[in-house]
Amino acid sequence: MSILAAGLLSIFLFAWIFWPEKNPFRQHVKTRVDYLRERKEAIYENLRDLSFEYKSGKYPDEDYSAQRLALENEAAGVIAEIDRLEA
């Protein structure tokens, strides 16, 4: 009886772990908008890091201004493309 219970438990656990929806090796199909949203969040994080490092004195004014402008332009382009794709 205990062998049967152990076998059924093993089959159940195997099915629960390796069921296709729960498979960690199967990736969600990303759309272009998903990619752009992730990119936008990464740019915002980079802007926060840049601001923190500038306030802590690691960047001179010229470098900070140039990098901030480049990141803001990239963010504007990403947001514009998201808006265009969602329309």
Distance bins in CASP14 RR format, pairs under 12 A and 6 or more apart:
PFRMAT RR
TARGET T0000
AUTHOR 0000-0000-0000
RMODE 2
METHOD distances of the structure
MODEL  1
1 7 0 0 0 0 0 1 0 0 0 0 0
1 8 0 0 0 0 0 1 0 0 0 0 0
2 8 0 0 0 0 0 1 0 0 0 0 0
2 9 0 0 0 0 0 1 0 0 0 0 0
3 9 0 0 0 0 0 1 0 0 0 0 0
3 10 0 0 0 0 0 1 0 0 0 0 0
4 10 0 0 0 0 0 1 0 0 0 0 0
4 11 0 0 0 0 0 1 0 0 0 0 0
5 11 0 0 0 0 0 1 0 0 0 0 0
5 12 0 0 0 0 0 1 0 0 0 0 0
6 12 0 0 0 0 0 1 0 0 0 0 0
6 13 0 0 0 0 0 1 0 0 0 0 0
7 13 0 0 0 0 1 0 0 0 0 0 0
7 14 0 0 0 0 1 0 0 0 0 0 0
7 15 0 0 0 0 0 1 0 0 0 0 0
8 14 0 0 0 0 0 1 0 0 0 0 0
8 15 0 0 0 0 0 1 0 0 0 0 0
9 15 0 0 0 0 0 1 0 0 0 0 0
9 16 0 0 0 0 0 1 0 0 0 0 0
10 16 0 0 0 0 0 1 0 0 0 0 0
10 17 0 0 0 0 0 1 0 0 0 0 0
11 17 0 0 0 0 0 1 0 0 0 0 0
11 18 0 0 0 0 0 1 0 0 0 0 0
12 18 0 0 0 0 0 1 0 0 0 0 0
12 19 0 0 0 0 0 1 0 0 0 0 0
13 19 0 0 0 0 0 1 0 0 0 0 0
13 22 0 0 0 0 0 1 0 0 0 0 0
14 22 0 0 0 0 0 1 0 0 0 0 0
15 21 0 0 0 0 0 1 0 0 0 0 0
15 22 0 0 0 0 1 0 0 0 0 0 0
15 23 0 0 0 0 0 1 0 0 0 0 0
16 22 1 0 0 1 0 0 0 0 0 0 0
16 23 0 0 0 0 0 1 0 0 0 0 0
17 23 0 0 0 0 1 0 0 0 0 0 0
17 24 0 0 0 0 1 0 0 0 0 0 0
18 24 0 0 0 0 0 1 0 0 0 0 0
18 25 0 0 0 0 0 1 0 0 0 0 0
18 26 0 0 0 0 0 1 0 0 0 0 0
19 26 0 0 0 0 0 1 0 0 0 0 0
20 26 1 0 0 1 0 0 0 0 0 0 0
21 28 0 0 0 0 0 1 0 0 0 0 0
27 34 0 0 0 0 0 1 0 0 0 0 0
28 34 0 0 0 0 1 0 0 0 0 0 0
28 35 0 0 0 0 0 1 0 0 0 0 0
29 35 0 0 0 0 0 1 0 0 0 0 0
30 36 0 0 0 0 1 0 0 0 0 0 0
30 37 0 0 0 0 1 0 0 0 0 0 0
30 38 0 0 0 0 1 0 0 0 0 0 0
30 39 0 0 0 0 0 1 0 0 0 0 0
31 37 0 0 0 0 1 0 0 0 0 0 0
31 38 0 0 0 0 0 1 0 0 0 0 0
31 82 0 0 0 0 0 1 0 0 0 0 0
31 85 0 0 0 0 1 0 0 0 0 0 0
31 86 0 0 0 0 0 1 0 0 0 0 0
32 38 0 0 0 0 0 1 0 0 0 0 0
32 39 0 0 0 0 0 1 0 0 0 0 0
32 78 0 0 0 0 0 1 0 0 0 0 0
32 81 0 0 0 0 1 0 0 0 0 0 0
32 82 0 0 0 0 1 0 0 0 0 0 0
32 84 0 0 0 0 0 1 0 0 0 0 0
32 85 1 0 0 1 0 0 0 0 0 0 0
32 86 0 0 0 0 0 1 0 0 0 0 0
33 39 0 0 0 0 0 1 0 0 0 0 0
33 40 0 0 0 0 0 1 0 0 0 0 0
33 78 0 0 0 0 0 1 0 0 0 0 0
33 79 0 0 0 0 0 1 0 0 0 0 0
33 81 0 0 0 0 1 0 0 0 0 0 0
33 82 1 0 0 1 0 0 0 0 0 0 0
33 83 0 0 0 0 0 1 0 0 0 0 0
33 84 0 0 0 0 1 0 0 0 0 0 0
33 85 1 0 1 0 0 0 0 0 0 0 0
33 86 1 0 0 1 0 0 0 0 0 0 0
33 87 0 0 0 0 0 1 0 0 0 0 0
34 40 0 0 0 0 0 1 0 0 0 0 0
34 41 0 0 0 0 0 1 0 0 0 0 0
34 82 0 0 0 0 0 1 0 0 0 0 0
34 85 0 0 0 0 0 1 0 0 0 0 0
34 86 0 0 0 0 0 1 0 0 0 0 0
35 41 0 0 0 0 0 1 0 0 0 0 0
35 42 0 0 0 0 0 1 0 0 0 0 0
35 78 0 0 0 0 1 0 0 0 0 0 0
35 81 0 0 0 0 0 1 0 0 0 0 0
35 82 0 0 0 0 1 0 0 0 0 0 0
35 85 0 0 0 0 0 1 0 0 0 0 0
36 42 0 0 0 0 0 1 0 0 0 0 0
36 43 0 0 0 0 0 1 0 0 0 0 0
36 74 0 0 0 0 0 1 0 0 0 0 0
36 75 0 0 0 0 0 1 0 0 0 0 0
36 77 0 0 0 0 1 0 0 0 0 0 0
36 78 1 0 1 0 0 0 0 0 0 0 0
36 79 0 0 0 0 1 0 0 0 0 0 0
36 80 0 0 0 0 1 0 0 0 0 0 0
36 81 1 0 1 0 0 0 0 0 0 0 0
36 82 1 0 1 0 0 0 0 0 0 0 0
36 83 0 0 0 0 1 0 0 0 0 0 0
36 84 0 0 0 0 0 1 0 0 0 0 0
36 85 1 0 0 1 0 0 0 0 0 0 0
36 86 0 0 0 0 1 0 0 0 0 0 0
37 43 0 0 0 0 0 1 0 0 0 0 0
37 44 0 0 0 0 0 1 0 0 0 0 0
37 75 0 0 0 0 0 1 0 0 0 0 0
37 78 0 0 0 0 1 0 0 0 0 0 0
37 79 0 0 0 0 1 0 0 0 0 0 0
37 81 0 0 0 0 0 1 0 0 0 0 0
37 82 1 0 0 1 0 0 0 0 0 0 0
37 83 0 0 0 0 0 1 0 0 0 0 0
37 85 0 0 0 0 0 1 0 0 0 0 0
37 86 0 0 0 0 0 1 0 0 0 0 0
38 44 0 0 0 0 0 1 0 0 0 0 0
38 45 0 0 0 0 0 1 0 0 0 0 0
38 78 0 0 0 0 1 0 0 0 0 0 0
38 82 0 0 0 0 0 1 0 0 0 0 0
39 45 0 0 0 0 0 1 0 0 0 0 0
39 46 0 0 0 0 0 1 0 0 0 0 0
39 71 0 0 0 0 0 1 0 0 0 0 0
39 74 0 0 0 0 1 0 0 0 0 0 0
39 75 0 0 0 0 1 0 0 0 0 0 0
39 77 0 0 0 0 1 0 0 0 0 0 0
39 78 1 0 1 0 0 0 0 0 0 0 0
39 79 0 0 0 0 0 1 0 0 0 0 0
39 81 0 0 0 0 1 0 0 0 0 0 0
39 82 0 0 0 0 1 0 0 0 0 0 0
40 46 0 0 0 0 0 1 0 0 0 0 0
40 47 0 0 0 0 0 1 0 0 0 0 0
40 71 0 0 0 0 0 1 0 0 0 0 0
40 72 0 0 0 0 0 1 0 0 0 0 0
40 74 0 0 0 0 1 0 0 0 0 0 0
40 75 1 0 0 1 0 0 0 0 0 0 0
40 76 0 0 0 0 0 1 0 0 0 0 0
40 77 0 0 0 0 1 0 0 0 0 0 0
40 78 1 0 1 0 0 0 0 0 0 0 0
40 79 1 0 0 1 0 0 0 0 0 0 0
40 80 0 0 0 0 0 1 0 0 0 0 0
40 81 0 0 0 0 1 0 0 0 0 0 0
40 82 1 0 0 1 0 0 0 0 0 0 0
40 83 0 0 0 0 0 1 0 0 0 0 0
41 47 0 0 0 0 0 1 0 0 0 0 0
41 48 0 0 0 0 0 1 0 0 0 0 0
41 75 0 0 0 0 0 1 0 0 0 0 0
41 78 0 0 0 0 1 0 0 0 0 0 0
41 79 0 0 0 0 0 1 0 0 0 0 0
41 82 0 0 0 0 0 1 0 0 0 0 0
42 48 0 0 0 0 0 1 0 0 0 0 0
42 49 0 0 0 0 0 1 0 0 0 0 0
42 71 0 0 0 0 0 1 0 0 0 0 0
42 74 0 0 0 0 1 0 0 0 0 0 0
42 75 0 0 0 0 1 0 0 0 0 0 0
42 78 0 0 0 0 1 0 0 0 0 0 0
43 49 0 0 0 0 0 1 0 0 0 0 0
43 50 0 0 0 0 0 1 0 0 0 0 0
43 67 0 0 0 0 0 1 0 0 0 0 0
43 68 0 0 0 0 0 1 0 0 0 0 0
43 70 0 0 0 0 1 0 0 0 0 0 0
43 71 1 0 1 0 0 0 0 0 0 0 0
43 72 0 0 0 0 1 0 0 0 0 0 0
43 73 0 0 0 0 1 0 0 0 0 0 0
43 74 1 0 1 0 0 0 0 0 0 0 0
43 75 1 0 1 0 0 0 0 0 0 0 0
43 76 0 0 0 0 1 0 0 0 0 0 0
43 77 0 0 0 0 1 0 0 0 0 0 0
43 78 1 0 0 1 0 0 0 0 0 0 0
43 79 0 0 0 0 1 0 0 0 0 0 0
43 82 0 0 0 0 0 1 0 0 0 0 0
44 50 0 0 0 0 0 1 0 0 0 0 0
44 51 0 0 0 0 0 1 0 0 0 0 0
44 71 0 0 0 0 1 0 0 0 0 0 0
44 72 0 0 0 0 0 1 0 0 0 0 0
44 74 0 0 0 0 0 1 0 0 0 0 0
44 75 1 0 0 1 0 0 0 0 0 0 0
44 78 0 0 0 0 0 1 0 0 0 0 0
44 79 0 0 0 0 0 1 0 0 0 0 0
45 51 0 0 0 0 0 1 0 0 0 0 0
45 52 0 0 0 0 0 1 0 0 0 0 0
45 71 0 0 0 0 0 1 0 0 0 0 0
45 75 0 0 0 0 0 1 0 0 0 0 0
46 52 0 0 0 0 0 1 0 0 0 0 0
46 53 0 0 0 0 0 1 0 0 0 0 0
46 67 0 0 0 0 1 0 0 0 0 0 0
46 68 0 0 0 0 1 0 0 0 0 0 0
46 70 0 0 0 0 1 0 0 0 0 0 0
46 71 1 0 1 0 0 0 0 0 0 0 0
46 72 0 0 0 0 0 1 0 0 0 0 0
46 74 0 0 0 0 1 0 0 0 0 0 0
46 75 0 0 0 0 1 0 0 0 0 0 0
47 53 0 0 0 0 0 1 0 0 0 0 0
47 54 0 0 0 0 0 1 0 0 0 0 0
47 64 0 0 0 0 0 1 0 0 0 0 0
47 67 0 0 0 0 1 0 0 0 0 0 0
47 68 1 0 0 1 0 0 0 0 0 0 0
47 69 0 0 0 0 0 1 0 0 0 0 0
47 70 0 0 0 0 0 1 0 0 0 0 0
47 71 1 0 1 0 0 0 0 0 0 0 0
47 72 1 0 0 1 0 0 0 0 0 0 0
47 73 0 0 0 0 0 1 0 0 0 0 0
47 74 0 0 0 0 1 0 0 0 0 0 0
47 75 1 0 0 1 0 0 0 0 0 0 0
47 76 0 0 0 0 0 1 0 0 0 0 0
48 54 0 0 0 0 0 1 0 0 0 0 0
48 55 0 0 0 0 0 1 0 0 0 0 0
48 68 0 0 0 0 0 1 0 0 0 0 0
48 71 0 0 0 0 0 1 0 0 0 0 0
48 75 0 0 0 0 0 1 0 0 0 0 0
49 55 0 0 0 0 0 1 0 0 0 0 0
49 56 0 0 0 0 0 1 0 0 0 0 0
49 58 0 0 0 0 0 1 0 0 0 0 0
49 59 0 0 0 0 0 1 0 0 0 0 0
49 64 0 0 0 0 0 1 0 0 0 0 0
49 67 0 0 0 0 0 1 0 0 0 0 0
49 68 0 0 0 0 0 1 0 0 0 0 0
49 71 0 0 0 0 1 0 0 0 0 0 0
50 56 0 0 0 0 0 1 0 0 0 0 0
50 57 0 0 0 0 0 1 0 0 0 0 0
50 58 0 0 0 0 1 0 0 0 0 0 0
50 59 1 0 0 1 0 0 0 0 0 0 0
50 63 0 0 0 0 1 0 0 0 0 0 0
50 64 1 0 0 1 0 0 0 0 0 0 0
50 65 0 0 0 0 0 1 0 0 0 0 0
50 66 0 0 0 0 0 1 0 0 0 0 0
50 67 1 0 1 0 0 0 0 0 0 0 0
50 68 1 0 0 1 0 0 0 0 0 0 0
50 69 0 0 0 0 0 1 0 0 0 0 0
50 70 0 0 0 0 1 0 0 0 0 0 0
50 71 1 0 0 1 0 0 0 0 0 0 0
50 72 0 0 0 0 0 1 0 0 0 0 0
51 57 0 0 0 0 0 1 0 0 0 0 0
51 58 0 0 0 0 0 1 0 0 0 0 0
51 59 0 0 0 0 1 0 0 0 0 0 0
51 64 0 0 0 0 1 0 0 0 0 0 0
51 65 0 0 0 0 0 1 0 0 0 0 0
51 67 0 0 0 0 0 1 0 0 0 0 0
51 68 1 0 0 1 0 0 0 0 0 0 0
51 71 0 0 0 0 0 1 0 0 0 0 0
51 72 0 0 0 0 0 1 0 0 0 0 0
52 58 0 0 0 0 1 0 0 0 0 0 0
52 59 0 0 0 0 0 1 0 0 0 0 0
52 64 0 0 0 0 0 1 0 0 0 0 0
53 59 1 0 1 0 0 0 0 0 0 0 0
53 60 0 0 0 0 0 1 0 0 0 0 0
53 63 0 0 0 0 0 1 0 0 0 0 0
53 64 0 0 0 0 1 0 0 0 0 0 0
53 67 0 0 0 0 1 0 0 0 0 0 0
53 68 0 0 0 0 0 1 0 0 0 0 0
54 60 0 0 0 0 1 0 0 0 0 0 0
54 61 0 0 0 0 1 0 0 0 0 0 0
54 62 0 0 0 0 0 1 0 0 0 0 0
54 63 0 0 0 0 1 0 0 0 0 0 0
54 64 1 0 1 0 0 0 0 0 0 0 0
54 65 0 0 0 0 1 0 0 0 0 0 0
54 66 0 0 0 0 0 1 0 0 0 0 0
54 67 0 0 0 0 1 0 0 0 0 0 0
54 68 0 0 0 0 1 0 0 0 0 0 0
55 64 0 0 0 0 1 0 0 0 0 0 0
56 64 0 0 0 0 0 1 0 0 0 0 0
57 63 0 0 0 0 0 1 0 0 0 0 0
57 64 0 0 0 0 1 0 0 0 0 0 0
58 64 0 0 0 0 1 0 0 0 0 0 0
58 67 0 0 0 0 0 1 0 0 0 0 0
59 65 0 0 0 0 1 0 0 0 0 0 0
59 66 0 0 0 0 1 0 0 0 0 0 0
59 67 1 0 0 1 0 0 0 0 0 0 0
59 68 0 0 0 0 1 0 0 0 0 0 0
60 66 0 0 0 0 0 1 0 0 0 0 0
60 67 0 0 0 0 0 1 0 0 0 0 0
61 67 0 0 0 0 0 1 0 0 0 0 0
61 68 0 0 0 0 0 1 0 0 0 0 0
62 68 0 0 0 0 0 1 0 0 0 0 0
62 69 0 0 0 0 0 1 0 0 0 0 0
63 69 0 0 0 0 0 1 0 0 0 0 0
63 70 0 0 0 0 0 1 0 0 0 0 0
64 70 0 0 0 0 0 1 0 0 0 0 0
64 71 0 0 0 0 0 1 0 0 0 0 0
65 71 0 0 0 0 0 1 0 0 0 0 0
65 72 0 0 0 0 0 1 0 0 0 0 0
66 72 0 0 0 0 0 1 0 0 0 0 0
66 73 0 0 0 0 0 1 0 0 0 0 0
67 73 0 0 0 0 0 1 0 0 0 0 0
67 74 0 0 0 0 0 1 0 0 0 0 0
68 74 0 0 0 0 0 1 0 0 0 0 0
68 75 0 0 0 0 0 1 0 0 0 0 0
69 75 0 0 0 0 0 1 0 0 0 0 0
69 76 0 0 0 0 0 1 0 0 0 0 0
70 76 0 0 0 0 0 1 0 0 0 0 0
70 77 0 0 0 0 0 1 0 0 0 0 0
71 77 0 0 0 0 0 1 0 0 0 0 0
71 78 0 0 0 0 0 1 0 0 0 0 0
72 78 0 0 0 0 0 1 0 0 0 0 0
72 79 0 0 0 0 0 1 0 0 0 0 0
73 79 0 0 0 0 0 1 0 0 0 0 0
73 80 0 0 0 0 0 1 0 0 0 0 0
74 80 0 0 0 0 0 1 0 0 0 0 0
74 81 0 0 0 0 0 1 0 0 0 0 0
75 81 0 0 0 0 0 1 0 0 0 0 0
75 82 0 0 0 0 0 1 0 0 0 0 0
76 82 0 0 0 0 0 1 0 0 0 0 0
76 83 0 0 0 0 0 1 0 0 0 0 0
77 83 0 0 0 0 1 0 0 0 0 0 0
77 84 0 0 0 0 1 0 0 0 0 0 0
77 85 0 0 0 0 0 1 0 0 0 0 0
78 84 0 0 0 0 0 1 0 0 0 0 0
78 85 0 0 0 0 0 1 0 0 0 0 0
79 85 0 0 0 0 0 1 0 0 0 0 0
79 86 0 0 0 0 0 1 0 0 0 0 0
80 86 0 0 0 0 0 1 0 0 0 0 0
80 87 0 0 0 0 0 1 0 0 0 0 0
81 87 0 0 0 0 0 1 0 0 0 0 0
END
